[in-house]
Amino acid sequence: MPARLHHDLVAGAAPRAWAVWTHGIYGSGGNWRAIARQVVARRPEWGVALVDLRHHGRSDPGDPPHTVAACADDLAALADQLAGGGRPITVALGHSFGGKVVLALRRRLALAQTWVLDSTPSARRAEWDAGDNSVRAVWESMRALDGPWPRRDDFVAAMVERGHGLALAQWVAMNLGPVGDDVGGGLRLALDLDAVRSLLHDYYAIELWTAVEDPALPGEVRMVVGGRSTTVSAADRERLAALPASARVHTHVVDAGHWLHIDAPAAVIELLATHLPPVVRGR
C-alpha cells in the first residue's frame, strides 16, 4: 500500500492548473516553499503541492522496500487524491533523488511537463563510495552527529566543523526534532538514516533513460543541470544534447552546485516562471 504523503498547497486565489514538487534526499517539500510562492506570484494560474516523500518531513514511512519505484507509487496515489479534490496534476518537479522519482512518475501519470533538477537518469552503482560524493558525506555526518543536541546552532556548528557549508548545515538542521516528549531532552535528527540509505542505494542503482527518451510518453522533460555539479556527468549531458526533437527534452544549465535551491533560487524561479505550460483560459 502506498505511503500517505504530507503535502502543502501554495497558490493564489484561483489557480487553474496544478503541479507537484518534491525534494531531494534529506529534504522536505517545504524546502521549495519560498521558490513556489514566487513562481505562483508570477504565474498565478498555477498552484503547487509541495510534497514530503516517504521517510521525510511529515509523511508516513511506508512499507519496505524503500525504492524510487515505491516513492513514485506514493506520489501517483497522492496525484489521484488531489485529482479527486479538483486539483488534477499536469506537471511534476523533483530535485536530486526527487528527480528520479518524478521520472518514474512520468511512466505512471500523463504529465504535460516533468522537471528534473540536477538528477541523472543514469545508474551510478559505484557512486555511494566515490570520494567526492557530498550526499554520502552529509549522511556520514548525520550518522556521527545524531545527537541529542541542546541547541540547533550547536548541530549546525558541528556540521560546519566537518567541512559542510553554513547554508547546507542550516538546511540539514531542519530535520532536527525534540527527543520524545521531554522538552528538555534536546534535539535529534528525525530521519531514519538506514531507510534513507536504502533509498539512496536504489537511486544510484536504477537507470531511467527510457523515461526521458521514449517519444511515446506524453509531455516534455525539462532537465535543469547545476553547472558546478557533477551529478549530471559529461556523458549524460552529451546524451541529452544528442536527443532528437521528437524526444521533447530541453536542458537548462544554471550557475550552481547540486543544491540548486540554495545556490541559485532566482535562476530556478526564472526558469519555472518562463517555461511552465500555458493554461487554457477557463480550464
C-alpha positions as CSV (number, residue, x, y, z in Angstrom):
1,M,0.0,0.0,0.0
2,P,1.4,3.5,-0.9
3,A,2.6,5.7,1.9
4,R,0.4,8.6,2.9
5,L,2.3,11.7,1.8
6,H,2.1,15.0,3.6
7,H,1.7,18.0,1.3
8,D,1.1,21.7,1.5
9,L,-0.6,23.8,-1.2
10,V,0.8,27.0,-2.5
11,A,-1.5,29.0,-4.7
12,G,-3.1,32.3,-5.4
13,A,-6.8,33.0,-5.3
14,A,-7.9,30.8,-8.2
15,P,-5.3,28.5,-9.8
16,R,-6.4,26.7,-12.9
17,A,-3.6,24.1,-13.1
18,W,-1.6,22.2,-10.6
19,A,1.9,20.8,-10.1
20,V,3.5,18.5,-7.6
21,W,7.0,19.5,-6.5
22,T,9.2,17.3,-4.4
23,H,12.6,17.4,-2.8
24,G,16.0,15.7,-2.7
25,I,17.2,13.3,-0.1
26,Y,17.3,14.7,3.5
27,G,14.8,17.4,2.4
28,S,11.1,18.1,2.5
29,G,8.6,19.8,0.3
30,G,8.9,22.9,2.5
31,N,12.4,23.5,1.2
32,W,10.8,24.8,-2.0
33,R,8.1,27.0,-0.4
34,A,9.8,30.3,-1.0
35,I,10.5,29.4,-4.6
36,A,6.9,28.2,-5.1
37,R,5.5,31.4,-3.7
38,Q,7.5,33.5,-6.1
39,V,6.6,31.3,-9.1
40,V,2.9,31.4,-8.5
41,A,3.1,35.1,-7.9
42,R,4.4,35.4,-11.4
43,R,2.2,32.6,-12.8
44,P,-1.0,32.9,-10.7
45,E,-2.8,30.4,-12.9
46,W,-0.7,27.7,-11.3
47,G,-0.9,26.1,-7.9
48,V,1.8,23.9,-6.4
49,A,1.5,20.9,-4.0
50,L,4.8,20.7,-2.0
51,V,5.2,17.0,-1.1
52,D,7.3,15.2,1.5
53,L,8.5,11.9,0.2
54,R,8.3,8.7,2.4
55,H,10.7,8.9,5.4
56,H,11.0,12.6,5.0
57,G,9.2,15.6,6.6
58,R,5.7,14.7,7.9
59,S,4.9,11.8,5.6
60,D,4.4,8.2,6.6
61,P,7.5,6.0,6.3
62,G,5.7,3.5,4.1
63,D,6.3,-0.2,3.8
64,P,9.6,-1.6,2.5
65,P,11.3,-1.9,0.1
66,H,12.3,1.7,0.2
67,T,12.9,2.4,-3.5
68,V,12.5,5.1,-6.2
69,A,9.6,3.0,-7.6
70,A,7.9,2.9,-4.2
71,C,8.2,6.7,-3.9
72,A,6.7,7.1,-7.4
73,D,3.8,4.9,-6.4
74,D,3.3,7.0,-3.3
75,L,3.3,10.2,-5.5
76,A,0.9,8.7,-8.0
77,A,-1.5,7.8,-5.2
78,L,-1.3,11.4,-4.0
79,A,-2.0,12.7,-7.5
80,D,-5.1,10.6,-7.6
81,Q,-6.2,12.0,-4.3
82,L,-5.6,15.6,-5.5
83,A,-7.4,15.0,-8.7
84,G,-10.4,13.7,-6.7
85,G,-10.4,17.0,-4.9
86,G,-10.5,19.0,-8.1
87,R,-6.7,19.5,-8.5
88,P,-5.6,17.3,-11.4
89,I,-1.8,17.2,-11.6
90,T,-0.3,18.0,-15.0
91,V,3.3,19.0,-14.0
92,A,5.8,17.3,-11.7
93,L,9.1,18.6,-10.4
94,G,11.8,16.8,-8.4
95,H,15.3,17.7,-7.2
96,S,18.1,15.2,-7.0
97,F,16.6,12.0,-5.5
98,G,13.1,13.5,-6.3
99,G,14.2,14.0,-9.9
100,K,14.3,10.2,-10.4
101,V,11.0,9.9,-8.6
102,V,9.3,12.2,-11.0
103,L,10.9,10.4,-13.9
104,A,9.4,7.2,-12.6
105,L,6.1,9.0,-12.1
106,R,6.2,10.0,-15.8
107,R,5.6,6.3,-16.6
108,R,2.5,6.3,-14.3
109,L,0.8,9.6,-15.0
110,A,0.1,11.6,-18.1
111,L,2.1,14.8,-17.5
112,A,2.5,17.9,-19.6
113,Q,5.9,18.6,-18.1
114,T,8.4,16.7,-16.0
115,W,11.1,18.9,-14.4
116,V,14.3,17.1,-13.3
117,L,16.6,19.3,-11.2
118,D,20.2,18.1,-11.1
119,S,19.4,14.5,-11.2
120,T,20.8,11.9,-13.5
121,P,18.7,9.3,-15.3
122,S,21.8,7.1,-15.3
123,A,22.7,4.3,-12.9
124,R,25.8,5.1,-10.8
125,R,26.3,1.9,-8.8
126,A,29.7,2.9,-7.5
127,E,28.6,6.5,-6.6
128,W,28.0,5.9,-2.9
129,D,31.7,5.1,-2.4
130,A,33.0,7.8,-4.6
131,G,35.4,10.1,-2.8
132,D,33.7,13.3,-3.9
133,N,30.1,12.2,-3.0
134,S,28.8,15.1,-1.0
135,V,25.5,13.3,-0.4
136,R,27.2,10.4,1.3
137,A,29.4,12.9,3.2
138,V,26.3,14.5,4.6
139,W,24.8,11.1,5.5
140,E,28.0,10.2,7.4
141,S,28.0,13.5,9.2
142,M,24.4,12.9,10.3
143,R,25.2,9.4,11.5
144,A,28.1,10.8,13.5
145,L,26.2,13.8,14.8
146,D,22.8,12.2,15.6
147,G,22.7,13.9,19.0
148,P,21.0,14.7,21.2
149,W,21.9,18.4,20.8
150,P,20.9,21.1,23.3
151,R,20.5,23.7,20.6
152,R,20.1,23.7,16.8
153,D,23.0,26.1,16.4
154,D,25.3,23.5,18.1
155,F,24.4,20.9,15.5
156,V,25.0,23.5,12.7
157,A,28.4,24.4,14.1
158,A,29.4,20.7,14.3
159,M,28.3,20.2,10.6
160,V,30.4,23.2,9.6
161,E,33.4,21.9,11.5
162,R,33.1,18.7,9.5
163,G,33.5,20.7,6.3
164,H,30.0,21.5,5.2
165,G,28.9,25.0,4.2
166,L,26.8,27.0,6.6
167,A,23.7,27.2,4.3
168,L,23.8,23.4,3.8
169,A,24.3,22.8,7.5
170,Q,21.3,25.0,8.4
171,W,19.2,23.2,5.8
172,V,20.1,19.8,7.2
173,A,19.3,21.1,10.7
174,M,15.7,21.4,9.6
175,N,15.5,17.6,10.2
176,L,16.1,18.1,14.0
177,G,13.2,17.4,16.3
178,P,12.7,17.1,20.1
179,V,13.7,13.9,21.8
180,G,10.5,12.2,23.0
181,D,8.0,14.3,25.0
182,D,10.7,15.8,27.2
183,V,11.1,19.4,26.2
184,G,14.5,19.4,28.0
185,G,15.7,16.3,26.3
186,G,17.4,18.1,23.4
187,L,17.2,17.7,19.7
188,R,17.9,14.7,17.5
189,L,17.6,14.0,13.8
190,A,14.1,12.8,12.8
191,L,15.4,10.8,9.8
192,D,15.6,7.0,9.7
193,L,19.1,7.0,8.3
194,D,19.1,3.3,7.5
195,A,15.9,3.7,5.4
196,V,17.3,6.9,3.8
197,R,20.5,4.9,2.8
198,S,18.2,2.3,1.2
199,L,16.5,5.0,-0.8
200,L,19.9,6.4,-1.9
201,H,21.3,3.0,-2.9
202,D,18.3,2.4,-5.1
203,Y,18.6,5.9,-6.6
204,Y,22.2,5.1,-7.6
205,A,21.3,1.6,-8.9
206,I,18.3,2.4,-11.1
207,E,18.5,3.7,-14.7
208,L,15.6,5.7,-16.1
209,W,16.8,6.9,-19.5
210,T,13.7,5.3,-21.1
211,A,11.5,7.7,-19.0
212,V,13.4,10.6,-20.6
213,E,13.9,9.4,-24.2
214,D,10.6,7.5,-25.0
215,P,8.7,9.6,-27.5
216,A,5.6,7.7,-26.8
217,L,5.4,9.2,-23.3
218,P,3.2,12.3,-23.1
219,G,4.5,15.8,-22.4
220,E,8.1,17.2,-22.3
221,V,11.0,16.9,-20.0
222,R,12.9,19.9,-18.6
223,M,16.4,18.9,-17.3
224,V,18.0,21.6,-15.1
225,V,21.7,21.0,-14.5
226,G,23.9,22.6,-11.9
227,G,26.9,23.9,-13.9
228,R,29.2,23.3,-10.9
229,S,27.7,20.0,-10.0
230,T,29.0,16.6,-11.1
231,T,25.6,14.8,-10.6
232,V,24.8,15.0,-14.3
233,S,28.0,13.8,-15.9
234,A,29.6,15.0,-19.1
235,A,28.5,11.8,-20.8
236,D,24.9,12.4,-19.6
237,R,25.0,15.9,-21.0
238,E,26.2,14.7,-24.3
239,R,23.4,12.1,-24.4
240,L,20.9,14.8,-23.6
241,A,22.3,17.1,-26.3
242,A,22.1,14.3,-28.9
243,L,18.4,13.5,-28.4
244,P,16.1,14.2,-31.4
245,A,13.5,16.9,-31.2
246,S,10.8,14.1,-31.1
247,A,12.0,13.3,-27.5
248,R,10.8,16.7,-26.4
249,V,13.7,17.1,-23.9
250,H,15.1,20.6,-23.0
251,T,18.2,21.1,-21.0
252,H,19.0,24.2,-18.9
253,V,22.3,24.8,-17.2
254,V,22.4,27.2,-14.2
255,D,25.4,28.5,-12.3
256,A,25.0,26.4,-9.2
257,G,26.2,23.3,-7.4
258,H,24.0,20.3,-6.7
259,W,21.8,22.2,-4.1
260,L,20.1,24.4,-6.7
261,H,17.5,25.8,-4.3
262,I,20.3,27.1,-2.0
263,D,22.8,28.2,-4.7
264,A,20.6,29.7,-7.4
265,P,17.0,30.2,-6.3
266,A,16.5,33.2,-8.6
267,A,17.6,31.2,-11.7
268,V,15.2,28.4,-10.8
269,I,12.4,30.8,-10.3
270,E,13.0,32.4,-13.7
271,L,13.1,29.1,-15.5
272,L,9.9,27.9,-14.0
273,A,8.0,31.2,-14.4
274,T,9.1,31.3,-18.0
275,H,8.6,27.7,-19.1
276,L,5.6,26.3,-17.2
277,P,3.0,25.5,-19.8
278,P,0.3,28.0,-20.7
279,V,-3.1,27.3,-19.1
280,V,-6.2,27.4,-21.3
281,R,-8.5,30.1,-20.1
282,G,-11.5,28.8,-18.3
283,R,-9.9,25.5,-17.5
